[in-house]
Structure formats: C-alpha cells, structure tokens
Amino acid sequence: MTAAYGRVIVVEDDLVVAPHFLRFMNDSLVRYADDTRIASVNGYMYPLPGAAPDLFFLRDADCWGWATWKRAWDVFDADGPRLLQELQVRGLASFFDFDGGYPYMDMLRDQIAGRNNSWAIRWRASVILADMLSLFPGQSLVHNIGMDGSGEHCSASTVYDTHIRMTPVPLTDIAVEHSPKMFQLIRDFHRHQRGI
C-alpha cells in the first residue's frame, strides 16, 4: 500500500463484483477513514438463510473483495507462529474458528507448516487480535468464480455461491460494534456445510 493514498481496494482476478461494489468501497473508506476501531470493508457475504441487515460489523476480516487503510494494515503481523500463540494465550481459538464453525486455526497451522501461503489467514488473525471490526454487507457484492476448482486456495464447490446485490447498499448509520447475531448465522452456515 502506498503512502500517497493511504488506502487500497483489493479485487482478485477470480472475483465478479456488483455494479455498485466500488461505490460501496470508496464511500465506506471515506466514511470510516479516521475510525481506528475499523480494520476493513468487505464485499463478500455468505449465502445465509433469511434476511440480513444491509450493513453490520464483525470482529473479523475477509479477503474476497475488500478494502483497508494504511493505518489498519499497519496491524498486520506476518509471523504465523506468533499469531497462533497469541490466539491460544488470549483464549481466542474458538472465536477464531467461528465457535467450531470452520477450522481457521488449522488453516493458520497449515500456513506455518508451509502447506499454504495464505496472507489472508494472518490478516484475519491480526485483526481479531487487535480487537478491530470490519464492515460487511448483508447481501454479497462479490461472487468468487474461482470456486470452480481453478482458484489457488480452494477446491471446486458451490456452497459459497451467492446472488450479487444489484442495487446500491445504503451507507446508513449503524452501531460500530460486533454483531453476535450475524456471527452466529455465519457460524451456523459453516457448521451446516460441514455437517456438524
């Protein structure tokens, strides 16, 4: 990230974005530029059952169509073993795994062992350990077409397929706090996909 702009929007080549994705990212980057509680703005949302709010915050970070500021990226720690130890020492292993929803701790261990080269798992750990929040849309603005087996870190699957929101996301005032309700919905989505 360059010091000239102090912010970045990241879109990998296997992502299809909604028509209003960049507007959402740019407007959010401006709105929350000086709020040090917030680490990132995310465009992807799981295909959750039922209605979700237009916007919500999680103590989390994602990597499918996202944006951040230099001030937030400065908390990124590339040291996987240190992140793993800190998550364990601070009793955050279960939270990191979405309360047993998804084995993110195993993914971090795999990164440490050289079985994957994911920067995203370390970004997620860094954000959670810094007790920072990320803004998410209730309906996805991103569809990952790399889930056809061509993506680097994923095998062929349709479980993460989404219907992209085609209308702008209203950037309304919401409480800047972790949403336990949305955390539980995502946890339950992961558990359902894994048959637990």
Salt bridges, closest charged atoms under 4 A:
ASP27 OD2 - ARG23 NE 3.85
ASP35 OD2 - ARG37 NH2 2.69
ASP54 OD1 - ARG165 NH1 2.95
ASP60 OD1 - ARG124 NE 2.60
ASP74 OD2 - LYS70 NZ 3.18
ASP77 OD2 - ARG82 NE 2.78
ASP79 OD2 - ARG82 NH1 3.72
GLU86 OE2 - ARG90 NH1 3.96
ASP106 OD1 - ARG109 NH1 3.11
ASP110 OD1 - ARG115 NH2 2.87
ASP131 OD1 - ARG59 NE 3.11
GLU152 OE2 - HIS153 NE2 3.94
ASP173 OD1 - ARG31 NH2 2.07
ASP188 OD1 - ARG187 NE 2.96
